[in-house]
Amino acid sequence: MDIRDVKKSLNREVLHNGQKYLFAGCMLRRHRKTGQFYYEAELHDPRNEKWVVCCQLSDIQEVTT
Protein backbone atom coordinates (compact mmCIF):
# COMPACT_ATOMS: atom_id res chain seq x y z
CA MET A 1 0.00 0.00 0.00
CA ASP A 2 1.16 3.50 -0.72
CA ILE A 3 0.96 6.31 1.86
CA ARG A 4 -1.56 8.10 -0.40
CA ASP A 5 -4.06 5.26 0.15
CA VAL A 6 -3.97 5.30 3.96
CA LYS A 7 -6.87 7.68 4.65
CA LYS A 8 -9.35 5.88 2.43
CA SER A 9 -8.31 2.46 3.78
CA LEU A 10 -8.57 3.16 7.51
CA ASN A 11 -11.03 0.86 9.31
CA ARG A 12 -11.42 -1.28 6.20
CA GLU A 13 -10.28 -4.78 5.33
CA VAL A 14 -6.80 -5.24 3.88
CA LEU A 15 -4.69 -8.26 2.95
CA HIS A 16 -1.43 -9.21 4.63
CA ASN A 17 0.18 -12.57 3.81
CA GLY A 18 -3.08 -13.77 2.27
CA GLN A 19 -5.13 -13.06 5.43
CA LYS A 20 -7.76 -10.38 5.91
CA TYR A 21 -7.24 -7.83 8.67
CA LEU A 22 -8.79 -4.53 9.72
CA PHE A 23 -6.47 -1.62 8.93
CA ALA A 24 -6.43 0.35 12.20
CA GLY A 25 -3.61 2.84 11.74
CA CYS A 26 -0.36 3.96 10.22
CA MET A 27 2.69 5.24 12.10
CA LEU A 28 5.84 6.94 10.93
CA ARG A 29 8.92 5.31 12.46
CA ARG A 30 12.65 5.98 12.36
CA HIS A 31 15.16 3.14 12.29
CA ARG A 32 17.50 3.43 15.28
CA LYS A 33 20.71 2.46 13.51
CA THR A 34 20.26 3.85 9.99
CA GLY A 35 18.07 6.85 10.80
CA GLN A 36 15.82 6.10 7.82
CA PHE A 37 12.10 6.78 8.09
CA TYR A 38 9.48 4.15 7.26
CA TYR A 39 5.74 3.63 7.66
CA GLU A 40 4.33 0.87 9.81
CA ALA A 41 0.75 -0.42 9.60
CA GLU A 42 -1.31 -1.57 12.58
CA LEU A 43 -3.70 -4.38 11.69
CA HIS A 44 -6.38 -6.01 13.85
CA ASP A 45 -7.72 -9.52 13.38
CA PRO A 46 -11.53 -9.27 13.02
CA ARG A 47 -12.02 -12.72 14.62
CA ASN A 48 -9.91 -11.97 17.70
CA GLU A 49 -9.99 -8.39 18.99
CA LYS A 50 -6.82 -8.84 21.06
CA TRP A 51 -4.69 -9.84 18.07
CA VAL A 52 -2.63 -6.94 16.66
CA VAL A 53 -0.18 -7.23 13.77
CA CYS A 54 2.39 -4.54 12.97
CA CYS A 55 4.07 -4.65 9.58
CA GLN A 56 5.49 -2.39 6.93
CA LEU A 57 2.89 -0.40 5.04
CA SER A 58 4.26 -1.74 1.76
CA ASP A 59 3.41 -5.31 2.85
CA ILE A 60 -0.38 -4.82 2.81
CA GLN A 61 -2.88 -4.54 -0.04
CA GLU A 62 -6.34 -3.10 -0.31
CA VAL A 63 -9.20 -5.58 -0.64
CA THR A 64 -11.04 -5.00 -3.90
CA THR A 65 -14.70 -5.95 -3.87
C-alpha positions as CSV (number, residue, x, y, z in Angstrom):
1,M,0.0,0.0,0.0
2,D,1.2,3.5,-0.7
3,I,1.0,6.3,1.9
4,R,-1.6,8.1,-0.4
5,D,-4.1,5.3,0.2
6,V,-4.0,5.3,4.0
7,K,-6.9,7.7,4.7
8,K,-9.4,5.9,2.4
9,S,-8.3,2.5,3.8
10,L,-8.6,3.2,7.5
11,N,-11.0,0.9,9.3
12,R,-11.4,-1.3,6.2
13,E,-10.3,-4.8,5.3
14,V,-6.8,-5.2,3.9
15,L,-4.7,-8.3,3.0
16,H,-1.4,-9.2,4.6
17,N,0.2,-12.6,3.8
18,G,-3.1,-13.8,2.3
19,Q,-5.1,-13.1,5.4
20,K,-7.8,-10.4,5.9
21,Y,-7.2,-7.8,8.7
22,L,-8.8,-4.5,9.7
23,F,-6.5,-1.6,8.9
24,A,-6.4,0.4,12.2
25,G,-3.6,2.8,11.7
26,C,-0.4,4.0,10.2
27,M,2.7,5.2,12.1
28,L,5.8,6.9,10.9
29,R,8.9,5.3,12.5
30,R,12.6,6.0,12.4
31,H,15.2,3.1,12.3
32,R,17.5,3.4,15.3
33,K,20.7,2.5,13.5
34,T,20.3,3.8,10.0
35,G,18.1,6.8,10.8
36,Q,15.8,6.1,7.8
37,F,12.1,6.8,8.1
38,Y,9.5,4.1,7.3
39,Y,5.7,3.6,7.7
40,E,4.3,0.9,9.8
41,A,0.8,-0.4,9.6
42,E,-1.3,-1.6,12.6
43,L,-3.7,-4.4,11.7
44,H,-6.4,-6.0,13.8
45,D,-7.7,-9.5,13.4
46,P,-11.5,-9.3,13.0
47,R,-12.0,-12.7,14.6
48,N,-9.9,-12.0,17.7
49,E,-10.0,-8.4,19.0
50,K,-6.8,-8.8,21.1
51,W,-4.7,-9.8,18.1
52,V,-2.6,-6.9,16.7
53,V,-0.2,-7.2,13.8
54,C,2.4,-4.5,13.0
55,C,4.1,-4.7,9.6
56,Q,5.5,-2.4,6.9
57,L,2.9,-0.4,5.0
58,S,4.3,-1.7,1.8
59,D,3.4,-5.3,2.9
60,I,-0.4,-4.8,2.8
61,Q,-2.9,-4.5,0.0
62,E,-6.3,-3.1,-0.3
63,V,-9.2,-5.6,-0.6
64,T,-11.0,-5.0,-3.9
65,T,-14.7,-5.9,-3.9
